Structure formats: structure tokens, C-alpha cells
Amino acid sequence: MVVKEKRGRRRYVAFNLDTSFNKESLIAKLRSITSPNDPPYIIQCSAGWAIVRCSPDKTDDITTIIQKADPMSRSLCTSGTLRTLRERYPKLKETRPHARKKGTT
């Protein structure tokens, strides 16, 4: 069975945000706008750039929610892979969080 059949497809949406946002502050703001137990998943957020993961049918909803959190935000691109976004926007590659090491706690 293919992984996508189990978990479904995903989309990654890149945004320009106010530089005052970091991952924690964006999550807090999104929790106040959406259901506190179900905010959108933030992949990365720093230096005025963010990537949010969602299902393909929720991309418009995510854009609206981020616009409510930061009215000056701008949706840049939607992609099926993080690699494509990071290659298209080098700043996302520079500010990405370090990968977690497998097998360590």
C-alpha cells in the first residue's frame, strides 16, 4: 500500500509574513483564530517566511486563516513538496530548521 493512500496527499503553502512572527507566536495566533486543538501545521516560520502544511482541499482556507493572523501576509506558492518551495525561494532553505536525528530522544 502506498503511503499517500494511508495518510492522504499534502500541500505546502509558502507565505511572506511580518518579521515579528516566529513559529511559536504564529501557532499561538492561529490557535486564537481557529479551534485551539486543531491549528494548521506550521513546518517553519522565521525571518518573515513561513511554510504551512495542509490537505489539497484546504489550501484556500489556510490562506484565509493566515491572512486573518497577519493581514500583511502574502501567499507565495503552493507545492506538493518542501524541496520545490525551498528551491524556488532560497530564503526558505536558509531559514529551515535543522533536521531531527533519528534514534535520539
C-alpha positions as CSV (number, residue, x, y, z in Angstrom):
1,M,0.0,0.0,0.0
2,V,1.3,3.4,-0.9
3,V,1.8,5.9,1.9
4,K,-0.4,8.5,0.2
5,E,-3.3,6.1,0.3
6,K,-2.9,5.8,4.1
7,R,-2.4,9.5,5.1
8,G,-3.6,11.3,2.0
9,R,-1.9,13.9,-0.1
10,R,-0.3,17.0,1.4
11,R,0.3,20.5,0.2
12,Y,2.8,23.0,1.4
13,V,2.0,26.7,1.2
14,A,4.8,29.4,1.4
15,F,4.0,32.8,2.9
16,N,5.6,36.1,3.5
17,L,4.8,37.3,7.0
18,D,5.6,40.1,9.4
19,T,9.2,39.5,10.6
20,S,8.0,39.7,14.2
21,F,6.4,36.2,13.9
22,N,8.3,33.1,14.9
23,K,6.9,29.6,14.9
24,E,5.6,29.7,18.5
25,S,3.9,33.2,18.1
26,L,2.3,32.2,14.8
27,I,0.9,29.0,16.4
28,A,-0.5,31.0,19.3
29,K,-2.1,33.5,16.9
30,L,-3.6,30.7,14.8
31,R,-5.0,28.9,17.9
32,S,-6.8,32.1,18.9
33,I,-8.4,32.2,15.4
34,T,-9.1,28.5,14.8
35,S,-10.0,25.7,17.1
36,P,-7.3,25.6,19.8
37,N,-6.9,21.9,19.4
38,D,-6.6,22.0,15.6
39,P,-4.4,24.8,14.3
40,P,-2.8,24.5,10.9
41,Y,0.6,22.7,11.0
42,I,3.5,25.1,10.7
43,I,6.6,23.5,9.1
44,Q,8.8,26.5,9.6
45,C,8.4,30.2,10.4
46,S,11.3,32.7,10.7
47,A,12.7,35.9,9.2
48,G,9.4,36.8,7.6
49,W,8.9,33.5,5.8
50,A,6.6,30.5,6.7
51,I,5.6,27.1,5.3
52,V,2.2,25.6,6.3
53,R,1.1,22.1,5.6
54,C,-2.4,21.2,4.7
55,S,-4.6,18.9,2.6
56,P,-5.1,19.8,-1.0
57,D,-8.7,20.9,-0.4
58,K,-7.8,23.2,2.4
59,T,-5.2,25.5,0.7
60,D,-7.7,28.3,0.2
61,D,-8.8,28.0,3.9
62,I,-5.2,28.1,5.1
63,T,-4.5,31.3,3.1
64,T,-7.6,32.9,4.6
65,I,-6.6,31.9,8.1
66,I,-3.0,33.2,7.7
67,Q,-4.5,36.4,6.3
68,K,-6.5,36.8,9.5
69,A,-3.4,36.2,11.6
70,D,-1.4,38.7,9.7
71,P,-3.3,41.0,7.3
72,M,0.0,41.9,5.6
73,S,0.9,38.3,4.8
74,R,1.0,37.1,1.2
75,S,0.7,33.6,-0.1
76,L,3.6,32.9,-2.5
77,C,3.3,29.4,-3.8
78,T,1.6,26.0,-3.2
79,S,3.6,22.8,-3.8
80,G,3.3,19.1,-3.1
81,T,6.9,19.0,-1.8
82,L,9.0,21.1,0.6
83,R,12.0,20.7,-1.8
84,T,10.3,22.6,-4.6
85,L,9.4,25.5,-2.3
86,R,12.9,25.7,-0.8
87,E,14.5,25.6,-4.3
88,R,12.2,28.3,-5.6
89,Y,12.7,30.6,-2.5
90,P,16.3,30.3,-1.2
91,K,15.4,32.2,1.9
92,L,13.2,29.3,3.0
93,K,16.2,27.0,2.5
94,E,18.4,29.3,4.6
95,T,16.0,29.6,7.5
96,R,14.8,26.0,7.6
97,P,15.1,24.2,11.0
98,H,17.8,21.6,11.5
99,A,16.7,18.1,10.8
100,R,16.0,15.9,13.8
101,K,18.4,13.0,14.2
102,K,16.7,9.6,14.0
103,G,17.0,7.3,17.0
104,T,17.7,10.1,19.6
105,T,15.3,11.3,22.1
